[in-house]
């Protein structure tokens, strides 16, 4: 039996709505502060350096998200394995999963650092990055990836804590590092005038400190998920389970993010004001969809623990509850977003053309969040049940294959901004329809990692 710790959150008992809410709120706040990193960079650069710097940091987003998406997908596998063993009360296997995960991520830190730094110029050229922002984007990205281990280790540690239901302590560390990042951004950019390099260094320092804090907590923990550095070794069976869920999730997130490089390349064919407006929209969009992505992660943990405990009925009730909450919250977010689109965009840059494009993108795309709810909640729930391959196929087919064909054809035919801007929504619509059909088939219930 679990020896329950103060911060553990067992989702196999109690009111489902209350359990999801108690778990989601700290996670939502944590995601908010994590999103603040790159957004603060954009606000400071857009106001103190100019629209070229804002466009440069904006064009880096798909590249950052590609490599980070690969890692977060693998982290999803780690979280599912730990949450299912935790729900099944197999403490020894929880410990083995933690040790295996830490060793695996330490190896990947070196790989991602080298690959990230080396691939930057190639990726920027692939996006047809204009010459006036190329050098700044390259500098920002190379500094970012040189220090990417901090982000990776933080996400590993917070993922372990969240898998056992603790979403509060990762939040505390993020608040600290986000505030630090804001202060360092202002110091390095506004006071020292280091430009885009200062914003990148501030982000790396803040992320690294958050990693140190979360790893220290796991090392000092007395729970079954404690990191034991001495005698650490990988367990082959555990590693296989992590890869069963993690590799499909990593491929789906990584390739989907990589496909956004091509979406960015279409946006880059228009004026730098359009690029800057798109960058502002993306930053606002990242905050607007936080309740949705948070509930998706909550559904993963909820389903993982309940499937581990063998309670499929409760798992499905949790999925329905998460979807209902996501829909209500999305409506609540959409109304002020549509009304205050212009003031929100003005946080990043006040030039009329930049504001025009930013408002245009927000009001055109954001209503489709209501449809995106379905693919995100179901994908998170299916991963929690151990079924990562089919959601991967569905999302890759919708977000990569269909979306790229759509963009290629419509841009060739029309050559205007409207079909490019609709590139994201049409992918969401296709994905949600197919994901709903697969969920209702019930085939996802055959993939639990914990055998009875």
N, C-alpha and C positions, 0 to 999 in steps of 0.2 A: 504493500500500500504506500501511497505517497505520504511522505512527511511534509505536510503543506507549509510552505514558506509564506512570509507576509505578503510578498509581491506576486505570488503565483495566482493564476486565474484559471480555475477548472470550469470549462464550459459544458461539461457533461451533465450538469444539474442546474436547477433553478429556472427562473423566468427567461425565456429566450430573448425577448426584446431588451430586457434589462441587461442580460449578459453581453449582448452585442453592443449595446450603448456604452456600458462601463469599459469595455475593451476598446471600442472605436474612438472615444473622445480623446484619450491621451495619444492614441496613434494618429488621429487627425491633427492634433496640435503639433505632434512631432513632424509629420509630413509638411505641415505649414512652415515650420521653422527650417526644415531641410530645403524647402523650395526657395526660402529667402536667400540662400547663398548666391545663386546665379542671378536672381532678380535684383538683389542689392547691387551686384556688379553692374547690371544694365542701367539701373536708375542713376547711380553715381557717374558712370561713364557717359550716359546720354546727356546729363546735365552739366558735368564739369569738363568733358572732353569734346563731345559733339556727336552728330548723327552717324558719322563714319565709324566711330568706336562702338556705338550702339548696334549698328548693322554688323560689325565684325564679331561682337560677342554673340549676337543673335544667330549668325550663320554657323557658329561653333556647336550649337545645341544638338543637331542631328548626329554629329560625330561623337560628342561626349555620350549621348544617349545610346549609341550603338555599342560601344565597349562596356558601358555601365549596364546596359540592358542584358548583355551576355552574362555579366556577373550576377545581376539581380535574379535572373532566371535560375541560375545555379543555386542561389540563396533560397529560392522558393523550394527547390528540392530538399535542401537542408532543413528548412522549416517544417515541411510536410513530414519528413522522416521523424524528426524530434517530436512533433505534436502528436503523431500517431502512437509512437512508443510511450509518450507521456500519458496519453489518454488510456492506453492499455496497461499502465502502471508497471512497465518494464524498465525499472530505474537503471539497471546495468547497461541496457542497450541505449538509453538516453545518454549516459556518460560516454559510451563508445562512439555514438554519433557526434557528440561534441568534439571529442579528440580528433576524430577523422576529419571533421569539417575544418577545424583550425589548421591542421597540417596542409590540407588541400588548398585553403585560401592563401596561406603564406607562400606556397609555390606559385599560385596564380598572380599574386601581387607583383612578383618579378616579371612574369610573362606580360601582364597588362601594361606595366610601366614601359617596357621596351617596345612592345608592339604599338602602343599609343603614341609615343614620341616619334617613332620611325614613320608611321603611316600618316601623320598630320599633313604634310605637303601634298601627298597623293590624294587624300580625301578632299582637301580644299579645291584642288584642280578638278576633281570629279564633279563637284558641285558648281563648277563654272563661277567660282568666287571672283568678283571684280577686282581689278588691280588696286583700286583705292582702299580696299579693306583687307586684302590678302595678307600683307605683312603683319598687321595687328592681330588678325585672327590666328595666324600661325604662332605668333609669340604667346598669345593667351593659352592656346591649346597645349603647346609643348611644356609650359610651366605647369599647367593643370595635370597633365598625365605624368609628369615627373614626380608629382606628389599624390597620385591617385590611390596609393596604398592606404592612406588615411580613410578615404571614403569606403574602400572595400572592407577594411577591418571593422569600421564602425557598423556597416550594414550586416556583417557577419554576426558581431556581438549582439546587436539589437535584434536581429532575426532569431537568435537563440533564446533571448529573453522573451520575445513575443510568442514563440512557439509554446512556451510553458505558461502563457497568459499574462506576462508582465510587460505592459506597454507604457508604464509610467516612467520608469527610470531612463529608458532611451529618450523620452521626452525631455527630462530634466537636462540631460547632456546636450541635446540639440538646442535648447533655449540658450544655454551658456555659450555654445560655439557660434550660434547665429548672431547673438549680440556682439560677441567678439569679432566676428567677420564684418559686421556693419561698422564697428569702430575702426578696425584696421583698414577697411575700404576707404573711409573718409580720411584717415591719416595718410595712407600711401598715395591716394589719388588727388584729394583736394588740397592737402598740406604739402606733401613731399613731391607732388607732380610726377609720379612714376607712370602715369597713364595706364594703359591696359595691363601692363606687367604687374603694377601694384595691386590691381583687382584680383589677378590670378594668384599672386603670392598670399594675399589676405585669405582667399578661399582655401588654399592648401593648408595654411597654418591652422585655421579654425577646424577643418575636417580632421586633421591629424590629432588635435587635442581631444575631440569627441571620441576618436578611436581609443586613445589611451584611457580615457575615463571608463568606457564600457568594458574594455578588456580587464581593467583593474577590478571592476565589480564582479565579473565572472570568475576571476582568479581567486577572489576572497570569499566567494559564495560557499555556503555549506550544503547546497542542494545537489541533486544528482547531475545537474548541468554545469557543475564547476569545471573550469579549465585547469587541468593538471599538466603542467609543462614538463615535468620529469617523466621519462619513460613514455612519452607520447608516441602513439603509433596508429596507423590506419587499419581499420577492419575491412577486409575485402567485401564481405556481405553488406555492411553498412554503406560502403562506397558505391556498390552496385545500386542499392536502393536510392541513394542521392542522385545518381546519374539517370536512373529510370524516370524520375520526375524532373530533375534539374536540367538535363541536356535538352529535352524537348522545349521546356520553358525558356531556357537560355537561347536556343535557336529562334524560337518565336519572337522573343523580345528583341534580340540582337538584330535579326533580319528585318523585323518590322521597323526598328529604328534606322537601320541602314537604308531601307526603302524611303524613309523620310529625307535622306540625303538627296534623293532624286526629286522629291516634292520641293525641297529647298532650291534645287537647281532650276526648277521652273519659275519659282518666285524671283530668283536672281536674274532672270531675263528681263525683268522690269526695272524701273528706276531705283536708285539707292533709297529714295523716300519710301518706296513700296517695301523694300527690304527692312527698313527701320520700323515701318508700321507693322509688318509681319512679326518682327522680333518683339514688339510691344504686345501684340495680340497673343503670341505664344507664352509670354510670361504671365499675362492675365489668365489665359486659358489653363496654365499649369495650376493656378490657385483655384480656379472655378471647378475643376474636376477632382479636386482633392477629396471631397466627401465620397465620391464614387470610387476612386481608387482605394481609399481607406476601407470602405465597406467590402471591397473585393478581397483585400488582405484579411479582414476580419472573418469573412466567409471561409477562406482557406483554413484558418486556424480552427474555427468553430467546427467545420465539417471534418477536419483532420482528427480532432480530439474525439468527436462523437463516433466517427467510423472506427477509430481505434478501440473505443469502448463497445463497439458492436451495435450502436443505437442508430440505425439508418433512418427511422421515422423522425427522430429529433433532428438529425442532420438535414433532412429535406424541409422540415418546418423552419429551420434556421435560414435556409436558402430563400424561401418565400418571404420571410421576415426581412432579410437583408435587401431583397429586391424592392419591397414595398417602401422601406425607409429611404433607399436610394432615390426612388422616384419622387417622394415628397420633398426630400432635401434639394434635389435638382431644381424643382419648381421654385423653391424658396430662394435659391441662388440666382436663378435666371432672371427674375424680375428686376432686382437692383442692377444686375450686370448689364441688361439691355438699356436701362434708364441712364446709368452713369458711365456708359462706355467712353465718352469723350474725356471726362475728368480723370478716369483711370488711365487712359492712354497718355494724358498730359503729364503723368508722373515721370514718364520716360523721356519725353521730348515735346517741346511746345511748337515746333514748326507746323504750319497749317497742313502741308501735304502729308507729313508723317501721321498727324492726327486723323486726317481723312481716311487713310488706308487702314489704320488701326481700328477705328470705329466700324468701318465697312466689314472687316474680317470678323469682328466680335458679333455683330448683329446678324450676319449671314450664317455663321457656323454654330454658335453656341446653342440655339434651340435643338439641335440634333443630339445634345447630351442625353435627352430623354430616351433616345433609341440606343445610345451607347451603353446605357445602364445594363441592358440585357446581356450583351456579350461580356462585359467586365465581371458582373456578379457570377454568371454561370461559369466563366473560365476560372475564376478564383475558387469556386466551390468544387469544380471537377478536379482541379489540382489537389485540393485538400483530400479528396477521396482517393488520390493516387493515380488518376487518369490525366496525364499531361500530354500524351501524344495527339489525341484527337483534337483538343483545343488548339494545339500547335498547328495542325493541318488546316483547321478552319480559319484561324487568324492569319496564317501565312497566305492562304488562298485569297482571303478578303483584303487584307491590308497591303500585301505585296503584289501578287499576281494580278488580281482584278484592278487594284488601284493604279498600278503602273500602266496597264493596258488602257484604262480609262483616260489617264492623263495624256498618254501619247496620242491617242486617237482624237480626243477633244481639242488638244492644243494644236494639232495639225489642221483640224477642220476650222476651229474658231480663232485660235491664236490670241485669245483675250484672257483677262484675269479671272473672270467668273468661274469657268470650269476648273481652273487651278485651285481656286479657293474652296470649291466643292469636293476636292479630292479626298479630304478626310471624311466628310459626312457620308459619301456614297459607300465608302469602305465599311463604315460603322453599320449602315443599314443591311448590307449583304451579310456581314458577320453575325449580327444579332438574329437574323432570320434562321440561318443555318445552325447557330448555337442552340437556339430554342428548340428546333426540331430534334437535334441530337440529345439534348437533355431529356426531352419527353420520351425518347426511345428507351431510356433506362439502362442502356448498355454501359454507361459510365460506372455503374455499381459493381462491376466485376474486377476492379483494379486495386483493392485495398492492399497496403503493404504489410499489414499485420494479419497473420493467418490465425484463424481460430483453431 
